[in-house]
């Protein structure tokens, strides 16, 4: 089958491990650790102090500039504000809340009585105050994306591809709460006024596609586009090309070609904020892999530790090799399972030693496979060499910043070079050189 974008790979999906297991709500944590940095941009500053009593959904952190607030995922008492590990790496301050298990709602949390009558400015403000970010992993503030897309979007795309192996969180969301997602898309469409609204997903989600076909009868003006399964189809630039045939230019953004892309879980969060008055305090997480005993999807409150989420999936097997936040292609390995769930945590993937594809002696055999699979048309081998050498001029010339870190090159590399790790180091070198 002809691909709809350049390059890409077909890794084993492993989605059957969790896709058929019914969605379940996880038991509430005794303590929630709410990270003050859960989005791209400036971290929040705490709005509460140790000893304060907080309510469910209460805003407890906020800031200026590129920043969105965080909210209490449980009611209880603030017991500390201290550093905690971050699922994206490193650490950041977190507000610790001792759960009173009452889920006393914040008095300000109320559904809007006439959501259809809200203005564009009011909708954007609600999205911002609900702390909504890109929940497919990007964590870019949704209100900012909405504002920058105004008057520049002729095609709105809902990204329901979920192309990473193992992850089925969006799939189960579409199968269990499709109307929430589509109503969220409807709200975003009111803000952006696009000429075309497309719901895009891959053909390995047949049940979700059939459910959406039935639901879309109540949403005139939206179209469903089922795409051939190919990784990384869920990446913004590749999805735009697959849906519209347009290519985002080097260094450009989707808005430069008249497109705006939102993740399915993000759209559902927009619906909850507008129709239920609820900020982002929970999300569906896929807990899966050969290294966990009972792979499944769970509805989890933010601030819950990975260790507790894994325990709710039966715990780790004796043969676990690596635990990732996210999928095996783009996820981040975790060295401390006390790390709390963030808004963008869509999966906890636990791999066994059988999935260990690393090599003690990685080497390039000059096969060119990395060139064939790079969806951005880059030259991974040379980018890796110049990243290792710290050659800033060469990295700029070869457009390293266009790399989306999808991992296709590393997946295809028979010599097992740690290519993506090298590219990340090279990007740090470029950023440091720009200071």
Secondary structure in CASP SS format (residue, H / E / C, confidence):
PFRMAT SS
TARGET T0000
AUTHOR 0000-0000-0000
METHOD secondary structure of the structure
MODEL  1
X C 1.00
X C 1.00
X C 1.00
X C 1.00
X C 1.00
X C 1.00
X C 1.00
X C 1.00
X E 1.00
X C 1.00
X C 1.00
X C 1.00
X C 1.00
X C 1.00
X C 1.00
X H 1.00
X H 1.00
X H 1.00
X H 1.00
X C 1.00
X C 1.00
X C 1.00
X C 1.00
X E 1.00
X E 1.00
X C 1.00
X C 1.00
X C 1.00
X C 1.00
X C 1.00
X E 1.00
X E 1.00
X E 1.00
X E 1.00
X E 1.00
X C 1.00
X C 1.00
X C 1.00
X C 1.00
X C 1.00
X C 1.00
X C 1.00
X C 1.00
X C 1.00
X E 1.00
X E 1.00
X C 1.00
X C 1.00
X C 1.00
X C 1.00
X C 1.00
X C 1.00
X E 1.00
X E 1.00
X C 1.00
X E 1.00
X C 1.00
X C 1.00
X E 1.00
X E 1.00
X E 1.00
X E 1.00
X C 1.00
X C 1.00
X C 1.00
X C 1.00
X C 1.00
X C 1.00
X C 1.00
X E 1.00
X E 1.00
X C 1.00
X C 1.00
X C 1.00
X C 1.00
X E 1.00
X E 1.00
X E 1.00
X E 1.00
X E 1.00
X E 1.00
X E 1.00
X E 1.00
X E 1.00
X E 1.00
X C 1.00
X C 1.00
X C 1.00
X C 1.00
X C 1.00
X E 1.00
X E 1.00
X E 1.00
X E 1.00
X E 1.00
X E 1.00
X E 1.00
X E 1.00
X E 1.00
X C 1.00
X C 1.00
X C 1.00
X C 1.00
X C 1.00
X E 1.00
X C 1.00
X C 1.00
X C 1.00
X C 1.00
X C 1.00
X C 1.00
X C 1.00
X C 1.00
X C 1.00
X H 1.00
X H 1.00
X H 1.00
X C 1.00
X C 1.00
X H 1.00
X H 1.00
X H 1.00
X H 1.00
X H 1.00
X H 1.00
X H 1.00
X H 1.00
X H 1.00
X H 1.00
X C 1.00
X C 1.00
X C 1.00
X E 1.00
X C 1.00
X C 1.00
X C 1.00
X C 1.00
X C 1.00
X C 1.00
X C 1.00
X E 1.00
X H 1.00
X H 1.00
X H 1.00
X H 1.00
X H 1.00
X H 1.00
X H 1.00
X H 1.00
X C 1.00
X C 1.00
X C 1.00
X C 1.00
X C 1.00
X E 1.00
X E 1.00
X E 1.00
X E 1.00
X E 1.00
X C 1.00
X C 1.00
X C 1.00
X C 1.00
X C 1.00
X C 1.00
X C 1.00
X C 1.00
X C 1.00
X H 1.00
X H 1.00
X H 1.00
X H 1.00
X H 1.00
X H 1.00
X H 1.00
X H 1.00
X C 1.00
X H 1.00
X H 1.00
X H 1.00
X H 1.00
X H 1.00
X H 1.00
X H 1.00
X H 1.00
X H 1.00
X H 1.00
X H 1.00
X H 1.00
X H 1.00
X H 1.00
X H 1.00
X C 1.00
X C 1.00
X C 1.00
X E 1.00
X E 1.00
X E 1.00
X E 1.00
X E 1.00
X E 1.00
X E 1.00
X C 1.00
X C 1.00
X C 1.00
X H 1.00
X H 1.00
X H 1.00
X H 1.00
X H 1.00
X H 1.00
X H 1.00
X H 1.00
X H 1.00
X H 1.00
X H 1.00
X H 1.00
X H 1.00
X C 1.00
X C 1.00
X C 1.00
X E 1.00
X E 1.00
X E 1.00
X E 1.00
X E 1.00
X E 1.00
X C 1.00
X C 1.00
X C 1.00
X E 1.00
X C 1.00
X C 1.00
X C 1.00
X C 1.00
X H 1.00
X H 1.00
X H 1.00
X H 1.00
X H 1.00
X H 1.00
X H 1.00
X H 1.00
X H 1.00
X C 1.00
X C 1.00
X C 1.00
X C 1.00
X C 1.00
X C 1.00
X C 1.00
X C 1.00
X C 1.00
X H 1.00
X H 1.00
X H 1.00
X H 1.00
X C 1.00
X E 1.00
X E 1.00
X E 1.00
X E 1.00
X E 1.00
X H 1.00
X H 1.00
X H 1.00
X H 1.00
X H 1.00
X H 1.00
X H 1.00
X H 1.00
X H 1.00
X H 1.00
X H 1.00
X H 1.00
X H 1.00
X C 1.00
X C 1.00
X C 1.00
X C 1.00
X C 1.00
X E 1.00
X E 1.00
X E 1.00
X E 1.00
X E 1.00
X E 1.00
X E 1.00
X C 1.00
X C 1.00
X C 1.00
X E 1.00
X C 1.00
X C 1.00
X C 1.00
X E 1.00
X E 1.00
X E 1.00
X E 1.00
X E 1.00
X E 1.00
X C 1.00
X C 1.00
X C 1.00
X E 1.00
X H 1.00
X H 1.00
X H 1.00
X H 1.00
X H 1.00
X H 1.00
X C 1.00
X C 1.00
X C 1.00
X C 1.00
X E 1.00
X C 1.00
X C 1.00
X C 1.00
X E 1.00
X E 1.00
X E 1.00
X E 1.00
X E 1.00
X E 1.00
X E 1.00
X C 1.00
X C 1.00
X C 1.00
X C 1.00
X C 1.00
X E 1.00
X E 1.00
X C 1.00
X C 1.00
X C 1.00
X C 1.00
X C 1.00
X C 1.00
X E 1.00
X C 1.00
X C 1.00
X C 1.00
X C 1.00
X C 1.00
X C 1.00
X E 1.00
X E 1.00
X E 1.00
X E 1.00
X E 1.00
X E 1.00
X H 1.00
X H 1.00
X H 1.00
X C 1.00
X C 1.00
X C 1.00
X C 1.00
X C 1.00
X C 1.00
X C 1.00
X C 1.00
X C 1.00
X C 1.00
X C 1.00
X C 1.00
X C 1.00
X H 1.00
X H 1.00
X H 1.00
X H 1.00
X H 1.00
X C 1.00
X C 1.00
X C 1.00
X C 1.00
X C 1.00
X C 1.00
X H 1.00
X H 1.00
X H 1.00
X H 1.00
X H 1.00
X H 1.00
X H 1.00
X H 1.00
X H 1.00
X H 1.00
X C 1.00
X C 1.00
X H 1.00
X H 1.00
X H 1.00
X H 1.00
X H 1.00
X H 1.00
X C 1.00
X C 1.00
X H 1.00
X H 1.00
X H 1.00
X C 1.00
X C 1.00
X C 1.00
X C 1.00
X C 1.00
X H 1.00
X H 1.00
X H 1.00
X H 1.00
X H 1.00
X C 1.00
X C 1.00
X C 1.00
X C 1.00
X C 1.00
X C 1.00
X H 1.00
X H 1.00
X H 1.00
X H 1.00
X H 1.00
X H 1.00
X H 1.00
X H 1.00
X H 1.00
X H 1.00
X H 1.00
X H 1.00
X H 1.00
X H 1.00
X H 1.00
X C 1.00
X C 1.00
END
